[in-house]
């Protein structure tokens, strides 16, 4: 306190010794500074009020932090697989590392060496034994004989042509020779063709025609008879056989040949008209008229058959039916001149 009092006394003494100059007071400046301070305070209050309002209207969104969980490493199960490994003979006898006492023992299985190999190979299979006295796991077989599959035998087979194909080839060659006028060379090929394949109809028909045209009727009849046996449904053989038989005067044999094939599927109008003409020669007029009528139903424009029907009717005493058949033969317009004169003479009787 004494120091303070001393200081105050010094100040008072200084004031008495040198009085301070009189400074005029300006009330306007004092009022101005007071007003400026009020303005600053007002601005601060406005700013504070505005911040409070902004915080109330738009609150800050606070995102909660998620706890970070450390990813656990993926645990891979340990799987022990016993595989039999083939080792050379020297290495199989000694083990570089001793087997610990706590590990299960291994059983070595020796296999017989493979024949045919210079190197002597042995296989060693290991299988872990369980703590209990269970069975051992069988080692994988490493025998080459079990793994090597012999290649299949490759046999080259050349497809040989069938008998029908050989017969067809000879038939075509024979036709080419006939077209060139070399029938003597065509005949052996045709005979070989039907020998290889008796059912070759075209080859047999061509051979029969060739023999018939060269006046070898007996040989031709033999070919036709064999054709009837090989192809019973083909009426061509029966029809041409009957014609050859009738040409040499065997009318009864010709009729028998035609009647034996009358039930075939190939019986046509010509077949029935030929049989009717042969029946008429044997004076079997009723049957002849019947066969003529069947033939004319299939081909009514044949004038010659109408004339034959007229003759069969006249032989039975049926003159009205005979004259009607004669007139139809004339209206057909295809009668030869001599036959037309014959028919007109019949009508004039």
DRENTIPA-230845 format. One line per field, with one value per residue (C-alpha): x, y, z; residue in one letter. Coordinates in nm, 3 decimals. Layout:
BEGIN
px	c(X/...)
py	c(Y/...)
pz	c(Z/...)
rest	c(A/...)
***
This chain:
BEGIN
px	c(0.000/0.288/0.415/0.075/0.033/0.375/0.292/-0.029/0.160/0.408/0.125/-0.036/0.286/0.328/-0.021/0.051/0.389/0.267/-0.100/-0.226/-0.347/-0.716/-0.856/-1.190/-1.460/-1.661/-1.996/-2.080/-1.783/-1.875/-2.231/-2.105/-1.888/-2.173/-2.407/-2.148/-2.113/-2.488/-2.491/-2.214/-2.392/-2.713/-2.539/-2.385/-2.722/-2.877/-2.605/-2.640/-3.021/-2.992/-2.759/-2.992/-3.291/-3.095/-2.994/-3.353/-3.507/-3.238/-3.088/-2.765/-2.811/-2.578/-2.490/-2.408/-2.081/-2.103/-1.860/-1.592/-1.591/-1.272/-1.326/-1.244/-1.012/-1.180/-1.090/-1.008/-1.044/-0.731/-0.784/-0.528/-0.526/-0.320/-0.172/0.048/0.369/0.601/0.964/1.280/1.415/1.713/1.502/1.229/1.469/1.583/1.385/1.568/1.361/1.269/0.905/0.804/0.666/0.340/0.250/0.074/0.288/0.274/0.249/0.448/0.297/0.538/0.401/0.547/0.764/0.606/0.727/0.890/1.053/1.432/1.410/1.281/0.992/0.814/0.517/0.477/0.133/0.078/-0.245/-0.289/-0.412/-0.670/-0.615/-0.832/-0.731/-0.926/-0.854/-0.585/-0.677/-0.587/-0.325/-0.399/-0.283/-0.004/0.047/0.105/-0.102/-0.402/-0.354/-0.243/-0.534/-0.423/-0.538/-0.827/-0.754/-0.829/-0.949/-1.005/-1.301/-1.387/-1.760/-1.805/-2.092/-2.390/-2.507/-2.789/-2.543/-2.318/-2.618/-2.727/-2.382/-2.371/-2.722/-2.630/-2.323/-2.535/-2.790/-2.507/-2.377/-2.726/-2.763/-2.436/-2.559/-2.329/-2.594/-2.348/-2.145/-2.454/-2.600/-2.324/-2.358/-2.734/-2.697/-2.439/-2.671/-2.967/-2.733/-2.605/-2.952/-3.243/-3.493/-3.351/-3.664/-3.525/-3.223/-3.439/-3.691/-3.413/-3.248/-3.579/-3.652/-3.299/-3.327/-3.673/-3.560/-3.266/-3.501/-3.388/-3.744/-3.663/-3.399/-3.633/-3.913/-3.672/-3.579/-3.950/-4.040/-3.762/-3.894/-4.239/-4.080/-3.857/-4.130/-4.473/-4.661/-4.509/-4.758/-4.518/-4.343/-4.668/-4.801/-4.487/-4.443/-4.800/-4.727/-4.417/-4.611/-4.898/-4.650/-4.514/-4.867/-4.903/-5.231/-5.340/-5.004/-5.042/-5.390/-5.264/-4.980/-5.219/-5.476/-5.210/-5.127/-5.479/-5.486/-5.175/-5.180/-5.048/-5.332/-5.438/-5.664/-5.403/-5.358/-5.732/-5.770/-5.482/-5.643/-5.980/-5.829/-5.661/-5.985/-6.167/-5.911/-5.991/-6.365/-6.432/-6.652/-6.844/-6.528/-6.369/-6.665/-6.635/-6.265/-6.325/-6.593/-6.353/-6.080/-6.313/-6.425/-6.064/-5.997/-6.328/-6.159/-6.000/-6.179/-6.007/-6.136/-6.491/-6.459/-6.339/-6.635/-6.869/-6.723/-6.759/-7.125/-7.198/-7.042/-7.292/-7.585/-7.625/-7.653/-7.799/-7.511/-7.269/-7.395/-7.380/-7.017/-6.935/-7.077/-6.874/-6.559/-6.625/-6.698/-6.370/-6.194/-5.870/-5.940/-5.692/-5.834/-5.866/-6.039/-6.275/-6.382/-6.431/-6.656/-6.866/-6.916/-7.037/-7.286/-7.414/-7.498)
py	c(0.000/0.238/0.205/0.288/0.584/0.710/0.682/0.876/1.153/1.175/1.212/1.486/1.674/1.653/1.791/2.095/2.171/2.164/2.192/2.014/2.215/2.270/2.050/2.159/1.891/1.810/1.657/1.576/1.339/1.160/1.109/0.978/0.708/0.594/0.565/0.362/0.118/0.064/-0.006/-0.263/-0.433/-0.443/-0.602/-0.866/-0.943/-0.982/-1.219/-1.429/-1.434/-1.536/-1.823/-1.949/-1.937/-2.123/-2.394/-2.437/-2.458/-2.669/-2.900/-3.062/-3.432/-3.634/-3.973/-4.224/-4.397/-4.773/-4.979/-5.130/-5.509/-5.676/-5.949/-6.285/-6.484/-6.774/-7.100/-7.369/-7.718/-7.918/-8.236/-8.503/-8.726/-9.038/-9.081/-9.363/-9.230/-9.435/-9.395/-9.547/-9.847/-9.674/-9.387/-9.618/-9.803/-9.509/-9.218/-8.884/-8.777/-8.993/-9.039/-8.863/-9.079/-8.886/-8.940/-9.257/-9.516/-9.585/-9.919/-9.974/-10.196/-10.324/-10.423/-10.655/-10.494/-10.452/-10.686/-10.533/-10.239/-10.213/-9.998/-10.172/-9.964/-10.022/-9.845/-9.729/-9.663/-9.486/-9.465/-9.310/-9.541/-9.415/-9.405/-9.715/-10.039/-9.970/-10.094/-9.925/-9.715/-9.902/-9.719/-9.601/-9.845/-9.707/-10.009/-9.913/-10.208/-10.053/-9.715/-9.798/-9.895/-10.073/-9.897/-10.062/-10.268/-10.071/-10.288/-10.144/-10.313/-10.246/-10.271/-10.527/-10.478/-10.701/-10.965/-10.738/-10.456/-10.690/-10.813/-10.457/-10.364/-10.658/-10.582/-10.223/-10.337/-10.587/-10.319/-10.100/-10.388/-10.460/-10.097/-10.129/-10.445/-10.682/-10.923/-11.214/-11.038/-10.921/-11.268/-11.396/-11.079/-11.123/-11.487/-11.394/-11.123/-11.354/-11.618/-11.369/-11.235/-11.446/-11.175/-10.926/-10.896/-10.660/-10.878/-11.190/-11.016/-10.881/-11.221/-11.394/-11.136/-11.166/-11.545/-11.528/-11.283/-11.504/-11.802/-11.969/-12.032/-12.332/-12.142/-11.847/-12.063/-12.198/-11.844/-11.750/-12.053/-11.972/-11.617/-11.734/-11.919/-11.629/-11.364/-11.533/-11.203/-11.078/-11.181/-11.078/-11.415/-11.615/-11.405/-11.433/-11.798/-11.863/-11.677/-11.887/-12.204/-12.104/-12.013/-12.364/-12.510/-12.589/-12.403/-12.608/-12.543/-12.174/-12.164/-12.351/-12.102/-11.807/-11.960/-12.039/-11.669/-11.529/-11.442/-11.229/-10.859/-10.766/-10.915/-10.651/-10.621/-10.766/-11.069/-11.145/-11.083/-11.327/-11.590/-11.532/-11.584/-11.907/-12.032/-11.962/-12.177/-12.453/-12.394/-12.279/-11.995/-11.911/-11.860/-11.679/-11.436/-11.378/-11.293/-11.064/-10.881/-10.824/-10.702/-10.457/-10.307/-10.204/-10.095/-10.046/-9.890/-10.215/-10.311/-10.649/-10.760/-10.656/-10.872/-11.167/-11.114/-11.120/-11.448/-11.605/-11.492/-11.622/-11.962/-11.983/-11.898/-11.545/-11.360/-11.040/-10.999/-11.099/-10.828/-10.568/-10.663/-10.647/-10.297/-10.181/-10.318/-10.105/-9.789/-9.830/-9.733/-9.924/-10.255/-10.355/-10.346/-10.722/-10.764/-10.479/-10.656/-10.977/-10.802/-10.640/-10.977/-11.117/-10.834/-10.898/-11.260)
pz	c(0.000/0.072/-0.281/-0.423/-0.194/-0.292/-0.655/-0.611/-0.428/-0.715/-0.961/-0.762/-0.740/-1.117/-1.167/-0.945/-1.097/-1.461/-1.508/-1.821/-2.113/-2.143/-2.422/-2.548/-2.536/-2.849/-2.762/-3.129/-3.162/-2.841/-2.958/-3.293/-3.138/-2.915/-3.217/-3.414/-3.132/-3.123/-3.497/-3.469/-3.186/-3.388/-3.687/-3.465/-3.312/-3.660/-3.772/-3.461/-3.498/-3.868/-3.791/-3.519/-3.758/-4.031/-3.790/-3.673/-4.024/-4.194/-3.941/-4.035/-4.125/-3.920/-4.075/-3.811/-3.861/-3.919/-3.730/-3.951/-3.924/-4.019/-4.287/-4.158/-4.385/-4.569/-4.411/-4.666/-4.526/-4.538/-4.738/-4.745/-5.056/-5.082/-5.432/-5.542/-5.700/-5.916/-5.798/-5.939/-5.760/-5.583/-5.453/-5.331/-5.103/-4.888/-4.751/-4.723/-4.420/-4.119/-4.035/-3.713/-3.438/-3.413/-3.780/-3.906/-4.069/-4.444/-4.608/-4.927/-5.194/-5.455/-5.797/-6.048/-6.318/-6.661/-6.927/-7.231/-7.050/-7.006/-6.693/-6.387/-6.254/-5.927/-5.788/-5.435/-5.287/-4.962/-4.768/-4.427/-4.159/-3.917/-3.541/-3.518/-3.682/-4.004/-4.361/-4.568/-4.875/-5.190/-5.401/-5.755/-6.021/-6.238/-6.461/-6.822/-6.934/-6.757/-6.923/-7.278/-7.505/-7.822/-8.142/-8.327/-8.630/-8.946/-9.226/-9.567/-9.729/-10.088/-10.152/-10.420/-10.663/-10.606/-10.850/-10.963/-11.035/-11.235/-11.431/-11.505/-11.628/-11.872/-11.992/-12.081/-12.270/-12.464/-12.560/-12.689/-12.904/-13.044/-13.143/-13.334/-13.512/-13.322/-13.192/-13.184/-12.914/-12.724/-12.670/-12.431/-12.222/-12.194/-12.097/-11.833/-11.703/-11.639/-11.496/-11.236/-11.159/-11.289/-11.198/-11.451/-11.665/-11.930/-12.000/-12.035/-12.263/-12.482/-12.508/-12.597/-12.866/-13.006/-13.026/-13.183/-13.453/-13.542/-13.590/-13.270/-13.150/-12.935/-12.741/-12.718/-12.572/-12.310/-12.203/-12.186/-11.976/-11.730/-11.725/-11.621/-11.328/-11.224/-11.270/-11.250/-11.233/-11.557/-11.831/-12.109/-12.092/-12.114/-12.403/-12.618/-12.533/-12.657/-12.981/-13.049/-12.969/-13.199/-13.476/-13.479/-13.470/-13.101/-13.050/-12.753/-12.583/-12.657/-12.502/-12.199/-12.157/-12.172/-11.942/-11.686/-11.660/-11.690/-11.320/-11.344/-11.268/-11.613/-11.816/-12.070/-12.374/-12.612/-12.388/-12.391/-12.767/-12.842/-12.619/-12.791/-13.139/-13.030/-12.867/-13.193/-13.378/-13.134/-13.208/-12.852/-12.984/-12.669/-12.466/-12.759/-12.776/-12.400/-12.420/-12.722/-12.528/-12.231/-12.464/-12.644/-12.314/-12.263/-12.624/-12.814/-13.121/-13.245/-13.571/-13.604/-13.265/-13.360/-13.671/-13.457/-13.221/-13.522/-13.643/-13.295/-13.277/-13.626/-13.537/-13.249/-13.481/-13.341/-13.671/-13.527/-13.281/-13.559/-13.800/-13.525/-13.457/-13.829/-13.859/-13.558/-13.720/-14.029/-13.831/-13.643/-13.966/-13.904/-14.082/-14.351/-14.703/-14.746/-14.409/-14.490/-14.811/-14.611/-14.359/-14.630/-14.792/-14.459/-14.428/-14.778/-14.704)
rest	c(X/X/X/X/X/X/X/X/X/X/X/X/X/X/X/X/X/X/X/X/X/X/X/X/X/X/X/X/X/X/X/X/X/X/X/X/X/X/X/X/X/X/X/X/X/X/X/X/X/X/X/X/X/X/X/X/X/X/X/X/X/X/X/X/X/X/X/X/X/X/X/X/X/X/X/X/X/X/X/X/X/X/X/X/X/X/X/X/X/X/X/X/X/X/X/X/X/X/X/X/X/X/X/X/X/X/X/X/X/X/X/X/X/X/X/X/X/X/X/X/X/X/X/X/X/X/X/X/X/X/X/X/X/X/X/X/X/X/X/X/X/X/X/X/X/X/X/X/X/X/X/X/X/X/X/X/X/X/X/X/X/X/X/X/X/X/X/X/X/X/X/X/X/X/X/X/X/X/X/X/X/X/X/X/X/X/X/X/X/X/X/X/X/X/X/X/X/X/X/X/X/X/X/X/X/X/X/X/X/X/X/X/X/X/X/X/X/X/X/X/X/X/X/X/X/X/X/X/X/X/X/X/X/X/X/X/X/X/X/X/X/X/X/X/X/X/X/X/X/X/X/X/X/X/X/X/X/X/X/X/X/X/X/X/X/X/X/X/X/X/X/X/X/X/X/X/X/X/X/X/X/X/X/X/X/X/X/X/X/X/X/X/X/X/X/X/X/X/X/X/X/X/X/X/X/X/X/X/X/X/X/X/X/X/X/X/X/X/X/X/X/X/X/X/X/X/X/X/X/X/X/X/X/X/X/X/X/X/X/X/X/X/X/X/X/X/X/X/X)
***
